[in-house]
């Protein structure tokens, strides 16, 4: 009898432990990867974790720039119910860490040797107070110009390398009844174009001074007036229905031949691949005008929130899986980005990916690897929003460039206080 009772107790305990283990091996991940190419890339991670016995509780919040996801995340954290991990951009990781809301992934980082393979610019965001609080998933390059090769070939055009050349090419296309520039009228997309123009007209040193350092003289300079002049010119090259359009729908315009070009990050490559087109051949990829040799970067991180002990093991499994070389290769091949670790071979990447992997090394060497304002790596959230507001207001009105510069100085100074 005692033996049978002990056996039953042990069996019951085993079931309880199994249930606890199943619960511990679940990760709830909040993210905004809902477009086709993004969702396909995320499935790579889900499948990888399933082979390790880790369940995935999906919490997608639509919205290409992640604004809605951030609102949802703040509500979850405020209610004392944070997700296991959340997709964040660099400055967001830093701000949540400063709030004391993030957990500690240092154990996984040390076991995986992350410090030896993650670029320093990414570590500046992934680490806080000497601890790893987030794991980098990728490195995106927002300053790409995507070109429908057939349209350019049919019209005898070559990819522009300066903004003057861009304006000439775009006007030629417009005169022929072809929409030169596919664009979605959302603040983060307006700011993506603004990033490209600031860097392309002012250069890396000016971008660093005006955007990253928020220097008032740079923000109020004649160079910044030229930036807004170019933004006004670009406004004349988009179609009448651009307002509110999602980025992937703008990308589809280029893929379908409804527009010739798009200024967008390399997440657009995921849409190109899904359309059975070849990046670098059917859709050309060149650095945004004037930005060759410089590299704006945007990294998606999965930040570890401070969760219960039951979920910590699964959190570590997630982090380790994300940083494994095999996942970094598989995920970024689908996503359109390049790996967040430097030891992954470029062999399987397409021409655009290989160019990105080559260009980022060059940019890091010459001091022009810069965090993107539009994509959360150039300024605090408050200053970023202030710049967004001015850029979008200018783009959608008849505000003069000089007035925009003055508004920009006022907005940034107020937000930085």
C-alpha positions in Angstrom: 0.0 0.0 0.0 2.8 2.4 1.0 4.6 1.6 -2.3 1.4 2.2 -4.3 0.7 5.4 -2.6 4.2 6.6 -3.1 4.0 5.7 -6.7 0.8 7.7 -7.2 2.3 10.7 -5.4 5.3 10.5 -7.5 3.2 10.2 -10.7 1.1 13.2 -9.6 4.2 15.2 -8.8 5.5 14.3 -12.3 2.3 15.6 -13.9 2.6 18.8 -11.9 6.2 19.3 -12.9 5.4 18.5 -16.5 2.6 21.1 -16.4 5.0 23.7 -14.9 7.6 22.8 -17.5 5.1 23.3 -20.3 4.1 26.6 -18.8 7.8 27.6 -18.4 8.4 26.6 -22.0 6.0 29.2 -23.4 6.9 32.6 -24.5 4.4 35.4 -25.1 5.9 37.8 -27.7 4.4 41.2 -28.5 5.4 42.5 -31.9 4.2 44.4 -35.0 5.4 42.1 -37.7 2.1 41.6 -39.5 2.9 42.3 -43.2 3.4 39.2 -45.3 7.2 39.1 -45.5 7.5 40.0 -41.8 5.1 37.3 -40.8 6.9 34.8 -42.9 10.2 35.7 -41.2 8.7 35.4 -37.8 7.5 31.9 -38.6 11.2 30.9 -38.8 11.6 31.8 -35.1 8.4 30.1 -34.1 9.4 26.8 -35.9 12.9 27.0 -34.4 11.6 27.3 -30.9 9.1 24.5 -31.4 12.0 22.1 -32.0 13.3 23.1 -28.6 10.0 22.4 -26.9 9.2 26.1 -26.5 5.6 27.2 -27.2 4.8 30.5 -28.8 2.0 32.8 -27.7 1.6 35.3 -30.5 0.6 38.9 -29.6 0.7 40.8 -32.9 -0.3 44.5 -32.9 -0.6 45.9 -36.5 1.1 49.1 -37.4 4.3 49.3 -39.4 6.0 51.8 -37.2 5.2 50.0 -34.0 3.3 52.9 -32.4 0.2 50.8 -31.6 2.4 48.0 -30.2 4.0 50.5 -27.8 0.7 51.7 -26.5 -0.4 48.1 -25.9 2.9 47.3 -24.2 2.7 50.3 -21.8 -0.8 49.1 -20.8 0.4 45.6 -20.1 3.4 46.7 -18.1 1.3 49.2 -16.1 -1.1 46.4 -15.2 1.7 44.2 -13.9 1.3 41.7 -16.7 4.3 42.2 -19.1 4.8 39.8 -22.0 7.9 37.5 -21.9 9.5 39.6 -24.6 8.5 42.5 -26.8 9.8 43.8 -30.1 11.5 47.1 -29.5 13.8 49.5 -31.3 17.0 50.8 -29.8 15.9 53.9 -27.9 12.8 52.1 -26.7 15.1 49.4 -25.2 17.1 52.0 -23.4 14.0 53.9 -22.1 12.4 50.7 -20.7 15.7 49.7 -19.1 15.9 53.1 -17.4 12.5 52.5 -16.0 13.7 49.2 -14.5 11.2 47.1 -16.4 13.6 44.8 -18.2 15.0 41.5 -17.1 18.6 40.1 -17.4 19.8 38.0 -20.3 23.5 38.1 -19.3 23.5 34.3 -18.6 22.5 33.5 -22.2 24.8 36.2 -23.6 27.8 34.9 -21.8 27.1 31.3 -22.7 26.7 32.3 -26.3 29.6 34.7 -26.5 27.5 37.5 -27.8 30.0 40.2 -26.9 32.4 38.9 -29.4 30.1 38.9 -32.4 27.6 41.8 -31.9 28.7 45.2 -33.4 29.4 47.8 -30.8 26.6 50.1 -32.1 24.1 47.4 -31.3 25.6 46.6 -27.9 25.1 50.2 -26.9 21.3 49.5 -27.0 21.2 45.9 -26.0 23.1 46.4 -22.8 22.3 48.6 -19.8 24.2 49.0 -16.6 26.6 46.2 -17.6 23.8 43.7 -18.2 22.3 42.3 -21.5 18.6 43.3 -21.4 17.7 42.6 -25.0 18.7 40.4 -27.9 19.3 41.9 -31.4 17.4 40.1 -34.2 18.8 41.8 -37.3 20.3 44.9 -38.8 18.1 46.9 -41.2 19.3 49.6 -43.5 16.6 52.3 -43.9 18.5 54.3 -46.5 17.7 52.2 -49.6 16.2 53.3 -52.9 14.3 50.5 -54.6 13.9 50.8 -58.3 11.7 48.9 -60.8 14.3 47.7 -63.2 11.9 47.3 -66.2 10.6 50.8 -65.9 14.1 52.3 -65.8 15.3 50.1 -68.8 12.2 51.0 -70.9 12.8 54.7 -70.3 16.6 54.6 -70.7 17.2 55.7 -67.1 20.1 55.0 -64.7 19.8 54.9 -60.9 20.3 58.4 -59.4 23.3 58.9 -57.0 22.5 62.5 -56.0 19.3 64.3 -55.2 19.8 66.5 -58.3 19.9 63.3 -60.4 16.9 61.9 -58.6 14.9 65.0 -59.3 15.8 64.9 -63.0 14.9 61.2 -63.3 11.6 61.7 -61.3 10.5 64.6 -63.5 11.3 62.6 -66.6 9.0 59.8 -65.3 6.3 62.2 -64.2 6.2 63.8 -67.6 5.6 60.4 -69.1 2.7 59.7 -66.8 4.6 57.3 -64.5 4.4 57.8 -60.7 8.0 58.4 -59.8 7.9 57.7 -56.1 5.7 55.2 -54.1 5.1 56.5 -50.7 2.8 56.0 -47.7 1.7 59.1 -45.9 2.4 58.0 -42.3 4.7 60.0 -40.0 7.3 57.2 -39.7 7.4 56.9 -43.5 7.7 60.7 -44.0 10.6 60.6 -41.4 12.2 57.7 -43.3 12.5 59.9 -46.4 13.6 62.8 -44.2 16.4 60.7 -42.8 17.6 60.0 -46.3 17.5 63.6 -47.4 19.3 64.9 -44.3 22.1 62.3 -44.8 22.2 62.7 -48.5 22.4 66.5 -48.6 24.3 67.2 -45.4 26.5 64.1 -45.1 27.3 61.9 -42.1 28.8 64.7 -39.9 25.8 66.9 -40.4 23.4 64.1 -39.7 25.2 63.3 -36.5 25.2 66.9 -35.4 21.6 67.8 -36.4 19.8 64.6 -35.6 21.8 62.6 -33.0 23.2 65.5 -31.1 20.2 67.8 -31.8 22.5 70.8 -32.2 20.4 74.0 -32.6 22.8 75.6 -35.1 22.7 72.6 -37.4 18.9 72.3 -37.0 18.5 76.0 -38.0 21.2 76.0 -40.8 20.9 76.7 -44.5 21.6 73.0 -45.0 18.4 72.1 -43.2 16.5 74.6 -45.3 17.8 72.7 -48.4 16.6 69.5 -46.8 13.1 70.8 -46.5 13.3 72.3 -50.0 14.0 68.7 -51.2 11.2 67.3 -49.2 8.8 69.8 -50.9 10.1 68.6 -54.3 9.6 65.0 -53.3 6.0 65.8 -52.4 5.4 66.6 -56.0 6.6 63.1 -57.1 4.1 61.0 -55.1 0.6 60.1 -56.2 -2.5 61.8 -54.9 -3.6 58.8 -52.8 -0.5 58.4 -50.7 -2.1 59.6 -47.4 -2.4 56.8 -44.8 -1.0 54.1 -47.2 0.9 51.2 -45.4 4.5 50.8 -46.5 4.0 47.3 -48.0 1.2 48.7 -50.2 3.7 51.3 -51.5 6.2 48.6 -52.1 3.6 46.6 -54.1 3.2 49.7 -56.3 6.9 49.3 -57.3 6.6 45.6 -57.7 3.5 45.9 -59.9 5.0 48.7 -62.1 2.5 51.3 -60.7 5.4 53.4 -59.5 9.1 53.5 -60.3 10.9 53.9 -57.0 10.5 53.8 -53.2 12.7 55.1 -50.4 12.3 52.4 -47.8 14.3 50.1 -45.5 15.3 46.6 -46.6 12.3 45.0 -44.9 10.8 45.8 -48.4 13.0 42.9 -49.6 10.7 40.5 -47.8 7.8 41.7 -50.0 10.0 41.4 -53.1 10.9 37.8 -52.3 7.3 36.9 -51.6 6.4 38.2 -55.0 8.9 35.8 -56.7 11.0 38.7 -57.8 14.8 38.9 -57.5 16.3 41.7 -55.4 19.1 43.4 -57.3 17.7 42.2 -60.6 14.0 42.7 -61.0 14.0 45.4 -58.3 17.3 47.3 -58.0 18.7 48.3 -54.7 21.0 51.3 -54.4 21.8 53.6 -51.5 19.5 56.6 -51.2 20.8 59.5 -53.2 23.9 61.0 -51.7 24.2 58.4 -49.0 26.6 55.9 -50.6 29.4 55.1 -48.0 27.1 55.9 -45.1 24.8 53.4 -43.3 21.7 54.3 -41.3 20.9 51.3 -39.1 17.7 50.1 -37.5 17.8 46.9 -35.3 14.8 45.1 -34.0 15.4 43.8 -30.5 13.5 41.3 -28.4 13.7 42.9 -25.0 13.3 40.6 -22.0 10.8 42.0 -19.5 11.0 41.2 -15.8 8.8 38.2 -15.6 8.2 35.5 -13.0 10.7 32.7 -12.4 8.5 30.2 -14.2 9.0 32.1 -17.5 12.7 32.9 -17.1 14.0 29.6 -18.6 11.8 30.1 -21.7 13.0 33.6 -21.9 16.6 32.4 -22.0 15.7 29.8 -24.6 14.1 32.5 -26.8 17.2 34.7 -26.5 19.6 31.9 -27.2 17.6 30.8 -30.2 17.5 34.3 -31.6 21.3 34.7 -31.4 22.2 31.3 -32.9 24.0 31.6 -36.2 21.6 29.3 -37.9 18.6 31.3 -36.9 20.3 34.6 -37.7 21.0 33.4 -41.2 17.5 31.8 -41.8 15.5 34.7 -40.4 17.4 37.5 -42.2 17.3 35.6 -45.5 13.5 35.9 -45.3 13.2 39.3 -43.5 15.4 41.2 -45.9 17.8 42.4 -43.2 21.3 41.2 -42.4 22.4 39.3 -39.3 23.0 41.0 -36.0 26.2 39.0 -35.6 29.4 39.5 -37.7 30.3 35.8 -38.1 27.5 34.8 -40.4 28.6 34.0 -44.0 27.2 36.3 -46.8 27.2 33.4 -49.2 23.5 32.6 -49.1 22.3 36.3 -49.2 21.2 38.0 -52.4 23.0 40.8 -54.1 21.3 43.5 -51.9 22.1 41.6 -48.7 25.7 41.1 -49.7 26.0 44.8 -50.5 24.6 45.7 -47.1 27.0 43.4 -45.3 29.9 44.9 -47.2 28.7 48.5 -46.8 28.2 48.3 -43.0 31.8 47.2 -42.5 32.9 50.2 -44.6 30.6 52.6 -42.7 31.7 51.4 -39.3 35.3 51.9 -40.4 34.8 55.5 -41.6 32.6 56.6 -38.8 29.4 56.9 -40.8 27.4 54.0 -39.2 24.5 56.0 -37.7 21.3 55.2 -35.8 18.2 56.1 -37.8 16.0 58.8 -36.3 12.9 57.5 -38.1 13.4 54.0 -36.8 14.1 54.7 -33.1 17.9 54.8 -33.0 18.7 58.5 -33.4 16.9 60.3 -30.6 14.7 59.8 -27.6 11.0 59.1 -28.2 10.0 62.6 -27.2 12.4 64.3 -29.6 11.6 61.8 -32.3 7.9 62.6 -32.1 8.6 66.3 -32.2 10.6 65.9 -35.4 7.9 63.6 -36.9 5.3 66.3 -36.2 7.2 69.0 -38.0 8.2 66.9 -41.0 4.7 65.5 -41.5 3.1 69.0 -41.2 5.5 70.4 -43.7 5.0 67.5 -46.1 1.2 67.9 -46.0 0.9 71.6 -46.2 2.3 74.7 -48.0 4.6 75.5 -45.0 7.8 77.2 -46.2 11.2 75.5 -45.7 12.3 78.5 -43.5 9.2 78.2 -41.3 9.8 74.4 -41.1 13.3 75.0 -39.8 12.2 77.4 -37.2 9.4 75.1 -36.1 11.9 72.2 -36.0 14.2 74.1 -33.6 11.3 75.1 -31.3 9.9 71.5 -31.3 13.2 69.8 -30.6 14.2 72.3 -27.9 10.9 71.8 -26.1 10.9 68.0 -26.3 14.5 67.8 -25.0 13.7 69.8 -21.9 
